[in-house]
Amino acid sequence: MSARILVINPNSDAPCTAGIAAAVAPFARPGLAHFDTVRLPDGPPAIATWADWHAATTLLAALVAREPAAAYVIACVSDPGIDLLRSQTRAPVLGALRCGVAAALARADRFGLIAFVEASKQRQRRVLQAMGVEGRLAGQVALDLPMATLLDAEAPRARLAEVGRQLAGMGAEALVLGCAGLAAHRRYLEGTIGLPVIEPIAASAAAAVLAVS
């Protein structure tokens, strides 16, 4: 039987969850690992503020307590509740931001982080501090676009390119997409700015398969 990897979108947005499911699907390994992607129906519509982050944490803990899995992925690029979840299960709990940054540092000495909104930046910096890699951050710039815009096939791309070029000018040698809603734009941005672009949901999916192998 293949190992179940539970991928949890800690918000209530169904289109965002569908995008996350599409991002992890290529990493499934028949007979080895499969992904179940879920959302929190009672969660916030997006993880935009500290209040959203904390509101999702309790719901995440309850979900993990009732849903057994070989590994868990928190599919939000500020890793809400990761310490709490790790305290309540022996299964690997992987945060999208931690996995995305680790993948970026495998490709480059300095990385740039494209944040969802301005309020995301502090939460993400706390993760970098916990990882001990804040000194490798070349810059961090927020898109400040609604989730619905990020999920559109074209609407966020001009702003993404603008921010990508800004971070490249700050010395970034690789970029980390700072929202799960950006998964479909990785190839576009990489082709536009000519730097490696890391999509954290894909990075965490790959890490989860490795963890259960």
C-alpha positions as CSV (number, residue, x, y, z in Angstrom):
1,M,0.0,0.0,0.0
2,S,1.3,3.4,-0.9
3,A,2.0,6.0,1.8
4,R,-0.6,8.7,2.3
5,I,0.8,12.2,2.3
6,L,-1.9,14.6,3.5
7,V,-1.5,18.1,2.0
8,I,-3.4,20.7,3.9
9,N,-4.4,24.1,2.6
10,P,-4.9,26.0,5.8
11,N,-7.4,28.3,4.3
12,S,-11.0,27.8,3.0
13,D,-10.4,28.8,-0.7
14,A,-11.5,25.9,-3.0
15,P,-9.7,27.2,-6.2
16,C,-6.5,27.7,-4.2
17,T,-6.8,24.1,-3.0
18,A,-7.3,22.9,-6.5
19,G,-4.2,24.6,-7.6
20,I,-2.3,23.0,-4.7
21,A,-3.5,19.6,-5.7
22,A,-2.4,20.2,-9.3
23,A,1.1,21.3,-8.0
24,V,1.7,18.1,-6.0
25,A,0.1,15.7,-8.5
26,P,3.3,15.1,-10.6
27,F,5.2,13.9,-7.5
28,A,2.9,11.0,-6.7
29,R,4.6,7.6,-7.0
30,P,2.3,4.7,-7.6
31,G,3.0,2.0,-5.0
32,L,5.1,4.3,-3.0
33,A,3.3,7.6,-2.1
34,H,0.0,9.3,-3.0
35,F,-1.3,12.7,-2.1
36,D,-4.6,13.7,-0.5
37,T,-5.1,17.5,-0.7
38,V,-7.7,19.1,1.6
39,R,-8.6,22.6,2.8
40,L,-10.0,23.9,6.1
41,P,-13.7,24.7,5.3
42,D,-13.9,26.8,8.5
43,G,-10.5,28.4,8.0
44,P,-9.8,32.0,7.0
45,P,-10.2,32.8,3.3
46,A,-6.4,33.4,3.1
47,I,-3.5,33.5,5.5
48,A,-2.9,37.2,5.2
49,T,-2.5,38.3,8.9
50,W,-1.2,36.9,12.1
51,A,-4.9,36.5,13.2
52,D,-5.4,34.3,10.1
53,W,-2.2,32.3,11.0
54,H,-3.3,31.6,14.5
55,A,-6.9,30.9,13.5
56,A,-5.7,28.2,11.1
57,T,-3.3,26.6,13.7
58,T,-6.0,25.2,16.0
59,L,-7.9,23.8,13.0
60,L,-4.8,22.3,11.6
61,A,-4.1,20.5,14.9
62,A,-7.6,19.1,15.0
63,L,-7.4,17.9,11.4
64,V,-4.0,16.1,12.0
65,A,-5.4,14.5,15.2
66,R,-8.2,12.8,13.2
67,E,-6.5,12.2,9.9
68,P,-3.7,9.6,10.0
69,A,-1.0,10.0,7.3
70,A,2.6,9.0,6.7
71,A,3.5,12.6,6.3
72,Y,1.8,16.0,6.4
73,V,2.5,19.1,4.2
74,I,1.3,22.5,5.4
75,A,0.5,24.1,2.0
76,C,1.0,27.7,3.0
77,V,4.1,29.8,2.6
78,S,4.3,31.0,6.2
79,D,4.1,27.5,7.7
80,P,1.3,28.1,10.2
81,G,1.2,25.8,13.2
82,I,4.2,23.7,12.3
83,D,5.7,23.5,15.8
84,L,2.4,22.5,17.3
85,L,1.8,19.8,14.6
86,R,5.3,18.4,15.1
87,S,4.6,18.1,18.8
88,Q,1.5,16.0,18.3
89,T,2.6,13.4,15.6
90,R,5.7,11.4,14.9
91,A,5.0,11.6,11.2
92,P,7.0,14.2,9.2
93,V,5.4,17.6,9.1
94,L,6.8,19.7,6.3
95,G,6.2,23.4,5.8
96,A,6.1,24.8,2.3
97,L,8.2,27.8,3.2
98,R,10.9,25.8,4.9
99,C,11.1,23.4,1.9
100,G,11.1,26.2,-0.6
101,V,13.9,28.0,1.1
102,A,15.9,24.8,1.4
103,A,15.5,24.2,-2.3
104,A,16.5,27.7,-3.2
105,L,19.7,27.4,-1.1
106,A,20.5,24.3,-3.0
107,R,20.6,26.4,-6.1
108,A,22.0,29.7,-5.0
109,D,23.9,31.6,-2.3
110,R,21.3,34.3,-1.9
111,F,17.6,34.2,-2.6
112,G,14.7,36.6,-2.9
113,L,11.3,36.0,-1.4
114,I,8.1,37.1,-3.2
115,A,5.6,37.7,-0.4
116,F,1.8,37.5,-0.7
117,V,1.0,40.7,1.1
118,E,3.1,43.2,3.2
119,A,1.8,41.5,6.4
120,S,3.2,38.2,5.3
121,K,6.8,39.4,5.4
122,Q,7.1,39.4,9.2
123,R,5.8,35.9,9.5
124,Q,8.1,34.7,6.8
125,R,11.1,36.4,8.4
126,R,10.3,34.5,11.6
127,V,10.6,31.3,9.7
128,L,14.0,32.3,8.2
129,Q,15.2,33.2,11.6
130,A,14.2,29.8,13.0
131,M,16.0,28.2,10.1
132,G,19.1,30.3,10.7
133,V,19.2,31.5,7.1
134,E,18.0,35.1,7.3
135,G,21.5,36.3,6.3
136,R,21.1,34.6,2.9
137,L,18.0,36.6,2.1
138,A,18.8,39.2,-0.6
139,G,15.4,40.8,-0.4
140,Q,11.7,40.4,0.2
141,V,9.0,42.2,-1.7
142,A,5.2,41.8,-1.4
143,L,2.8,41.5,-4.4
144,D,-0.1,42.9,-2.4
145,L,-2.6,41.3,-4.7
146,P,-5.9,39.5,-3.8
147,M,-5.8,35.7,-3.8
148,A,-8.3,35.7,-6.7
149,T,-5.9,37.7,-8.8
150,L,-3.0,35.3,-8.0
151,L,-5.1,32.4,-9.2
152,D,-5.9,34.0,-12.5
153,A,-3.9,32.6,-15.5
154,E,-2.6,36.1,-16.5
155,A,-3.6,38.8,-14.1
156,P,-0.7,38.7,-11.7
157,R,2.1,38.2,-14.2
158,A,3.1,41.8,-14.8
159,R,3.4,42.4,-11.1
160,L,5.3,39.2,-10.7
161,A,7.8,40.2,-13.3
162,E,8.2,43.6,-11.8
163,V,8.9,42.1,-8.3
164,G,11.2,39.4,-9.8
165,R,13.3,42.0,-11.5
166,Q,13.4,44.1,-8.4
167,L,14.7,41.2,-6.3
168,A,17.3,40.3,-9.0
169,G,18.5,43.9,-8.7
170,M,18.9,43.4,-5.0
171,G,21.2,40.5,-5.5
172,A,18.9,37.5,-5.5
173,E,20.3,34.5,-7.4
174,A,17.1,32.4,-7.0
175,L,13.5,33.4,-6.1
176,V,11.0,31.7,-3.8
177,L,7.3,32.2,-4.6
178,G,5.7,33.2,-1.3
179,C,2.1,32.1,-1.8
180,A,0.5,28.7,-2.6
181,G,-1.7,30.5,-5.1
182,L,1.3,31.2,-7.4
183,A,2.1,27.6,-8.4
184,A,0.9,28.0,-12.0
185,H,3.2,31.0,-12.6
186,R,6.6,29.5,-11.8
187,R,7.6,28.7,-15.4
188,Y,6.5,32.1,-16.7
189,L,8.5,33.9,-14.1
190,E,11.6,31.8,-14.5
191,G,11.5,32.3,-18.3
192,T,10.9,36.1,-17.9
193,I,13.7,36.9,-15.4
194,G,16.2,34.2,-16.1
195,L,16.7,33.0,-12.5
196,P,15.7,29.8,-10.8
197,V,12.3,30.1,-9.4
198,I,11.3,27.8,-6.6
199,E,7.6,26.8,-6.1
200,P,7.3,25.8,-2.4
201,I,4.3,23.5,-2.8
202,A,6.3,21.4,-5.3
203,A,9.4,21.6,-3.1
204,S,7.4,20.3,-0.1
205,A,5.8,17.5,-2.2
206,A,9.2,16.3,-3.3
207,A,10.5,16.4,0.3
208,A,7.5,14.5,1.5
209,V,8.0,11.7,-1.0
210,L,11.6,11.5,0.1
211,A,10.6,11.4,3.8
212,V,8.3,8.4,3.3
213,S,10.5,6.5,0.9
